[in-house]
Amino acid sequence: MINRDDEEHLTAAPADGRTLFTCNTADYYASHQSWLGFERNHAGIIVAPQQQYSVGEELRRILVGVAGSRSSGAAESGRT
């Protein structure tokens, strides 16, 4: 979705089962706040500082976070 605005990305992501990953903290924070104001939901936004880590390290950290949230959710619901 190159050359699309932030709103289009937020709208398309949940339809495709995706969460957004961005280094654009200011714009996506504003979009998120706007969506909350209109009681709209999105699939989530992962925000990271620009070029703090390599692409591989960013991906590794995301996968660790996803795995942790899945196991935490299973424990909270009584599943293991």
Buried (B, 14 or more C-beta within 10 A) or exposed (E): EEEEEBEEBBBBBBEEEEEBBBEBEEEBEEBBEEBEEEEEEBBEBBBBEEEEEEEEEBEEEBEEEEEEEEEEEEEEEEEE
